[in-house]
Amino acid sequence: MFEKLSDRLGGVFDRLRGRGALNEQDVREAMREVRVALLEADVALPVVRDFIEKVTEQAIGQSVLKSITPGQQVVKIVNDQLTEMLGSEASELNLAVAPPAIIMMVGLQGSGKTTTTAKIAKLLKGKQNKKVLMASLDVNRPAAQEQLATLGKQVDVATLPIIEGQQPVEIAKRAMQAAKLQSFDVLMLDTAGRMHVDQQLMDEMRSVATIASPHEILLVVDSLTGQDAVNVAKNFGEQVDLTGIVLTRMDGDARGGAALSMRAVTGKPIKFAGIGEKLDAIEPFYPDRVAGRILGMGDVVGLVERASQMVEKDEAEALAAKMAKGQFDMNDLRSQLRQMTKMGGLGALAGMMPGMKKAKAAMSGQTDDKILIRMDAMIGSMTPKERSKPELLNAKRKIRIAKGSGTTVQDVNKLLKMHQEMARAMKRIKKMGGLKGLAAMFGKGGDLGSAMEGMAGLPKGSLPPGMGGLPGGLGAGGGGLPPDLARLLNKK
């Protein structure tokens, strides 16, 4: 997300950082470029104008222009203003009420509202241990109620039984009664998708809101619609008292205008961002983290959180035990690569790790997923004995593996070199005292990161130090350890 805007701003700020000193004219010229970049990203004109005025006013102050690193100071000001534009702080759901907390989902047809309802329900159940009931009030779209019931089974969340012929207000009353009687913590009401001009459906939505008195009314909008998403939010806000917004398809929004305009224009916080089609592809919206991604500063906190969710505890413990003995075979390398794939591959992680976007751009047309898939295919073409003892791989065996995986012998050699580098790293860990020396080891790099550079054809040093050597591809130098592994390292 935000790729185009991030690339444009990155170029502007790289030039500012490269200047030893700045004057007012330098700043104003840079701000003109930033203004154009924001407008091209489909950010609302009033929002852009206000943003540029605030940044320029602060950036041309003497404390900035006469500082030792004026370029960095300007970037910090832009970062702070971007964070403020996006809402300053994350806005959580209001669940601190007498149960059940009622969340009403509204939005246009095709915005992804029903799927988003299931995603949020899954998040509440998994992260906050809430007992959730979902109810579909959509009696207009064919099989809409059945769709929510199917999604409920997939995420293991209860749905209100369907009674043919009931109208939305009646369904809402029955859902509220069922939620109270069965002691649900949260009731989610998925209303019918509607069009701007359909006043009858808008009236129906207001009637449901009056009856249910929801604690949250979340508007689901498609971020790819750009400025129209902002207009949708304004129109719905005139009909019901919205408490927050969920932006879907953020992963496909290279411009980001909807996200950047939404809070400033509507005054409503963005509470969640949909980042994919899978039912766990949704995350709370953190303005400071998003601003960091836009400016190429990464989101290390989000990266570590994702790793801690994806890393299997048993695998982490088994690998840590092998590390302590200085052991590392092809099965371990394959496990690492699969953990990285679970986390979304290098492409998904690129915006979360400082410096990774430039590394990704240097991949000479290869997609990140293809690199990981090819390496996994090569390991899969080995026999169990070869995976446990890679030293057995002679020229004849390499040819067989290359043919079996649709790669070349050169690719197989690169994979083996990667394994050798990591195996040497494991031996160094053993010499440094096993697990106690692990964190220090990964702060120095030279593990999966350097090997991946060679495999992907990247320039030396393009991946951050410590990128790899741990489940999920996270080293201490890459921003932190998954909690399970961190606990292992801290054992006396």
C-alpha positions in Angstrom: 0.0 0.0 0.0 1.0 3.6 -0.6 3.8 2.4 -3.0 3.5 5.3 -5.5 3.3 8.0 -2.8 6.1 6.4 -0.8 8.4 6.3 -3.9 7.7 10.0 -4.7 8.2 11.2 -1.2 11.3 9.0 -0.8 12.9 10.8 -3.8 12.1 14.2 -2.4 13.5 13.5 1.1 16.6 11.7 -0.2 17.6 14.9 -2.0 16.9 16.9 1.2 19.0 14.6 3.3 21.8 14.8 0.8 22.1 18.5 1.3 24.5 19.7 4.1 22.5 22.9 4.6 19.0 24.0 3.7 17.5 27.4 3.0 13.9 28.5 2.9 13.8 28.2 -0.9 15.0 24.5 -0.7 12.2 23.7 1.7 9.5 25.5 -0.3 10.6 23.7 -3.5 10.5 20.3 -1.7 7.0 21.1 -0.3 5.8 21.9 -3.9 6.9 18.4 -4.9 5.2 16.9 -1.8 2.0 18.8 -2.7 2.0 17.3 -6.2 2.7 13.8 -4.8 -0.2 14.0 -2.4 -2.6 15.3 -5.1 -1.5 12.5 -7.5 -2.2 10.1 -4.6 -5.8 11.3 -4.7 -5.7 13.1 -1.4 -8.4 15.8 -1.0 -7.2 19.3 -2.0 -8.2 21.0 1.3 -6.4 18.3 3.2 -3.2 18.7 1.1 -3.4 22.5 1.4 -3.7 22.4 5.2 -0.9 19.7 5.4 1.6 21.7 3.3 0.9 24.9 5.2 1.6 23.3 8.6 4.7 21.5 7.4 6.2 24.6 5.7 5.5 26.8 8.7 7.5 24.5 11.0 10.2 23.5 8.4 11.3 27.1 7.6 11.9 27.9 11.3 15.4 28.8 12.3 15.7 25.8 14.6 15.3 23.5 11.6 17.3 25.3 9.0 20.3 25.9 11.3 20.3 22.4 12.8 23.1 20.0 12.2 20.8 17.7 10.1 18.1 20.0 8.6 17.0 17.4 6.1 16.2 14.8 8.8 14.4 17.5 10.8 12.1 18.2 7.9 11.3 14.5 7.4 10.5 14.3 11.1 8.1 17.2 10.8 6.4 15.6 7.8 6.2 12.3 9.7 4.5 14.0 12.6 2.0 15.8 10.4 1.2 12.7 8.5 0.5 10.9 11.7 -1.8 13.7 12.8 -3.6 13.7 9.5 -4.2 10.0 9.8 -5.6 10.4 13.3 -2.6 10.6 15.7 -3.5 7.5 17.8 -5.1 4.2 17.1 -8.9 4.2 17.9 -10.0 0.9 19.5 -13.5 -0.5 19.5 -15.7 0.6 22.5 -16.3 -2.8 24.1 -16.1 -1.6 27.8 -19.9 -1.7 28.1 -22.5 -4.0 29.7 -22.6 -7.0 27.3 -23.4 -7.5 24.7 -21.5 -4.7 23.0 -23.4 -4.1 19.7 -21.4 -3.3 16.5 -23.4 -2.3 13.5 -21.8 -2.7 10.1 -22.9 -0.4 7.3 -21.6 0.3 3.8 -22.3 0.3 0.0 -22.9 -2.8 -2.0 -19.7 -4.6 -2.9 -17.5 -2.9 -0.3 -16.7 -6.2 1.4 -18.9 -5.6 4.4 -20.0 -9.2 5.2 -16.5 -10.6 4.9 -15.2 -7.7 7.0 -17.8 -8.6 9.7 -16.4 -12.1 9.9 -12.8 -10.8 9.9 -13.5 -8.5 12.9 -15.4 -11.3 14.7 -12.5 -13.6 14.2 -10.1 -10.9 15.5 -12.2 -10.3 18.6 -12.4 -13.9 19.4 -8.8 -14.7 18.8 -7.1 -11.6 20.2 -9.5 -10.5 22.9 -11.1 -13.9 23.8 -14.6 -12.4 23.2 -17.7 -14.6 22.7 -19.2 -13.1 19.4 -22.6 -13.6 17.7 -23.0 -12.4 14.1 -26.4 -11.7 12.6 -27.2 -10.9 9.0 -29.9 -8.2 8.4 -29.5 -8.3 4.7 -32.8 -9.6 3.2 -32.2 -7.9 -0.2 -29.1 -9.7 -1.6 -29.7 -13.3 -2.5 -28.0 -15.7 -0.1 -26.5 -12.9 1.9 -27.6 -14.5 5.2 -26.3 -17.9 4.1 -22.9 -16.3 3.2 -22.5 -14.9 6.7 -23.5 -18.3 8.2 -20.8 -20.0 6.0 -18.2 -17.4 7.0 -19.2 -18.0 10.7 -18.4 -21.7 10.4 -15.0 -20.9 8.8 -14.0 -18.5 11.6 -15.7 -20.6 14.3 -18.0 -17.8 15.3 -21.8 -18.2 16.1 -24.4 -16.8 13.7 -28.0 -16.1 14.3 -30.3 -18.8 12.9 -32.1 -17.7 9.7 -35.9 -17.3 9.8 -37.3 -16.8 6.3 -39.5 -13.7 5.9 -38.3 -11.7 8.8 -37.4 -8.0 8.2 -34.2 -6.3 9.3 -35.7 -4.6 12.4 -37.2 -7.9 13.5 -33.9 -9.7 13.0 -32.1 -7.1 15.0 -34.5 -7.5 17.9 -34.2 -11.3 17.8 -30.4 -11.0 17.7 -30.3 -8.7 20.7 -32.5 -11.0 22.7 -30.4 -14.1 21.7 -27.1 -12.3 22.6 -28.4 -11.4 26.1 -29.9 -14.8 26.8 -26.8 -16.7 25.7 -24.3 -14.3 27.4 -22.5 -13.1 24.3 -19.9 -10.4 24.8 -20.3 -8.9 21.3 -23.2 -8.8 18.8 -22.3 -7.8 15.2 -25.2 -6.7 13.0 -24.3 -7.0 9.3 -26.8 -4.7 7.5 -27.7 -4.7 3.8 -25.4 -3.0 1.3 -27.0 0.1 -0.1 -26.6 2.7 -2.8 -26.2 6.4 -2.3 -29.5 7.2 -3.9 -31.6 4.4 -2.2 -33.3 6.4 0.5 -35.6 3.5 1.5 -32.5 1.4 2.5 -31.0 4.4 4.3 -34.3 4.8 6.2 -34.1 1.1 7.1 -30.5 1.5 8.3 -31.6 4.4 10.6 -34.5 2.3 12.0 -32.1 -0.5 12.9 -29.7 2.0 14.6 -32.6 3.4 16.6 -33.8 0.0 17.8 -30.3 -1.5 18.5 -28.6 1.6 19.9 -25.3 0.2 18.8 -22.1 1.1 20.7 -20.2 1.1 17.4 -21.4 1.9 13.9 -18.6 1.0 11.5 -18.7 2.1 7.9 -16.9 -0.3 5.5 -15.5 1.4 2.4 -13.3 0.2 -0.5 -10.1 2.2 -0.4 -9.6 1.7 -4.1 -12.5 4.1 -4.8 -10.2 7.0 -3.7 -12.1 10.3 -3.2 -15.4 8.5 -3.6 -14.7 6.6 -0.4 -14.5 10.0 1.4 -17.8 11.1 -0.1 -19.4 7.8 0.9 -18.3 8.4 4.5 -19.7 11.9 4.5 -23.1 10.7 3.1 -23.4 7.9 5.6 -22.3 10.2 8.4 -25.3 12.4 7.6 -27.7 9.4 8.1 -26.3 7.7 11.2 -23.8 8.5 13.9 -20.7 6.7 12.6 -18.0 5.8 15.2 -15.4 4.6 12.8 -14.3 3.4 9.4 -12.9 0.2 8.0 -10.9 0.5 4.8 -10.9 -2.6 2.7 -8.4 -3.6 0.0 -5.7 -1.4 1.5 -3.2 -3.9 0.1 -4.1 -3.0 -3.4 -4.2 0.8 -2.9 -0.9 2.0 -4.2 -2.0 5.7 -3.9 -3.6 5.9 -0.5 -5.7 9.0 -1.0 -8.7 7.5 0.8 -6.7 6.7 4.0 -5.0 10.1 4.0 -8.1 12.1 3.5 -10.7 10.2 5.5 -9.9 11.4 9.1 -9.4 15.0 8.1 -12.5 15.3 6.0 -15.0 13.2 8.1 -13.6 13.5 11.6 -14.1 9.8 12.0 -11.2 7.5 12.9 -10.1 4.6 10.7 -10.3 1.7 13.0 -9.3 -1.2 10.8 -7.6 -1.9 7.5 -8.3 -4.9 5.3 -5.1 -6.1 3.8 -6.1 -9.2 1.8 -8.8 -11.7 1.0 -8.1 -14.2 3.7 -10.2 -14.1 6.9 -7.2 -13.1 9.0 -6.1 -10.3 6.6 -7.3 -7.4 8.7 -5.4 -5.3 11.3 -6.0 -2.3 13.6 -5.1 1.0 11.9 -2.1 2.6 13.6 -1.5 6.1 12.2 2.1 6.4 13.4 3.0 3.0 11.9 1.3 3.9 8.6 3.1 7.2 8.4 6.4 5.3 9.0 5.6 3.0 6.1 4.8 5.9 3.8 8.1 7.6 4.5 10.1 4.4 4.2 10.8 4.2 7.9 9.2 0.7 8.2 7.0 -0.7 10.9 9.2 -2.9 13.0 6.6 -3.2 15.8 4.1 -4.6 13.3 6.7 -6.9 11.9 7.5 -8.4 15.3 3.8 -8.8 16.1 3.2 -10.6 12.8 6.1 -12.9 13.5 4.9 -13.7 17.0 1.5 -14.7 15.5 2.8 -16.8 12.7 5.7 -18.6 14.3 4.8 -22.1 15.6 6.0 -22.5 19.2 7.1 -26.1 18.7 9.1 -25.3 15.6 10.8 -22.4 17.4 11.8 -24.5 20.3 13.0 -27.4 18.1 15.1 -25.0 16.0 16.5 -23.2 19.0 17.6 -26.6 20.5 19.4 -27.5 17.3 21.0 -24.0 17.2 22.4 -24.6 20.7 24.1 -27.8 19.3 25.4 -26.0 16.2 23.1 -28.0 13.9 21.2 -26.7 10.9 20.1 -28.9 7.9 18.0 -28.3 4.8 14.8 -29.2 6.7 15.5 -26.3 9.1 16.1 -24.0 6.2 12.9 -25.1 4.5 11.0 -24.4 7.8 12.5 -20.9 7.8 11.4 -20.2 4.3 7.9 -21.4 5.0 7.6 -19.2 8.0 8.6 -16.2 5.8 5.9 -17.3 3.3 3.3 -17.4 6.1 4.2 -13.9 7.0 3.4 -12.8 3.5 6.8 -13.2 1.8 9.4 -10.5 1.3 6.8 -8.4 -0.6 4.5 -8.1 2.4 7.4 -7.4 4.7 9.1 -4.8 2.4 7.1 -1.9 3.8 7.6 -3.0 7.4 11.4 -3.1 7.5 13.5 0.0 7.0 15.5 -0.2 3.8 13.6 -3.2 2.4 11.7 -1.3 -0.3 14.9 -0.4 -2.1 16.0 -4.1 -1.8 12.7 -5.2 -3.3 13.1 -2.8 -6.2 16.5 -4.3 -7.0 15.1 -7.8 -7.5 15.4 -7.5 -11.3 11.8 -8.4 -12.0 11.6 -11.5 -9.8 8.7 -11.5 -7.4 9.5 -12.3 -3.8 7.1 -15.2 -3.7 8.7 -16.8 -6.7 12.1 -16.7 -5.0 10.8 -18.5 -1.9 8.7 -21.0 -3.9 11.8 -21.9 -6.1 13.9 -22.5 -3.0 11.2 -24.6 -1.4 10.9 -26.6 -4.7 14.6 -27.3 -4.8 14.6 -28.6 -1.2 11.5 -30.7 -2.0 13.4 -32.3 -4.9 16.0 -33.7 -2.5 15.7 -37.0 -0.8 15.2 -37.1 3.0 18.8 -38.2 3.3 20.1 -35.3 1.2 18.1 -32.8 3.2 19.6 -34.0 6.5 23.1 -34.3 5.0 23.6 -31.7 2.2 27.2 -32.6 1.9 26.1 -35.6 -0.1 25.0 -33.4 -3.0 27.5 -34.0 -5.8 27.3 -32.8 -9.4 25.0 -35.6 -10.5 22.6 -35.1 -7.6 22.5 -31.4 -8.3 21.5 -32.0 -11.9 18.7 -34.3 -10.7 17.4 -31.7 -8.2 17.5 -28.9 -10.7 15.5 -30.9 -13.2 13.0 -32.0 -10.6 12.4 -28.4 -9.4 12.4 -26.7 -12.7 15.5 -24.7 -11.8 19.2 -24.6 -12.8 22.3 -26.2 -11.2 23.4 -22.6 -10.5 20.2 -22.0 -8.5 20.9 -25.2 -6.5 24.5 -24.0 -5.8 23.1 -20.7 -4.6 20.7 -22.5 -2.3 23.6 -24.7 -0.9 25.7 -21.6 -0.4 22.8 -20.1 1.6 22.6 -23.2 3.7 26.4 -23.3 4.3 26.4 -19.7 5.5 23.6 -20.4 7.9 25.2 -23.6 9.1 28.4 -21.7 9.8 26.3 -19.2 11.8 24.9 -22.0 13.9 28.4 -23.3 14.7 29.4 -19.8 15.7 26.4 -19.6 18.0 27.6 -22.8 19.7 31.1 -21.4 20.2 29.5 -18.2 21.6 27.7 -20.2 24.3 24.7 -21.6 22.5 21.4 -19.8 23.0 22.9 -17.1 25.3 25.0 -15.9 22.4 22.2 -16.0 19.8 20.9 -12.5 20.1 24.3 -11.0 19.8 25.1 -13.2 16.8 22.1 -12.0 14.8 22.8 -8.3 15.5 25.9 -8.7 13.2 24.1 -10.0 10.1 25.7 -12.3 7.6 23.0 -15.0 7.8 19.9 -15.5 5.8 19.9 -11.8 4.7 23.2 -12.0 2.8 22.3 -15.4 1.4 18.9 -14.1 0.2 20.7 -11.2 -1.5 22.8 -13.6 -3.6 19.7 -15.8 -4.4 17.6 -12.8 -5.5 20.5 -11.1 -7.4 20.4 -8.2 -4.9 23.4 -5.9 -4.3 25.5 -6.7 -1.3 24.1 -5.2 1.9 20.7 -4.3 0.4 18.8 -6.4 3.0 18.9 -5.3 6.7 21.4 -6.9 9.0 20.0 -9.9 10.9 17.3 -10.6 8.3 16.9 -14.3 9.0 18.3 -17.1 11.0 15.2 -17.3 13.1 11.7 -18.6 12.4 9.8 -16.0 10.5 13.1 -14.5 9.2 13.6 -12.1 12.1 16.9 -11.5 13.8 17.7 -9.2 16.6 19.2 -6.8 14.2 16.0 -6.8 12.2 13.9 -5.4 15.0 13.3 -8.0 17.7 12.6 -11.6 18.4 9.3 -13.5 18.4 8.2 -13.8 22.1 8.5 -17.6 22.3 12.1 -17.6 21.0 13.0 -14.5 23.1 11.9 -16.4 26.2 14.1 -19.3 25.2 17.1 -17.0 24.8 16.6 -15.5 28.2 16.7 -18.8 30.0 19.7 -19.1 32.4 
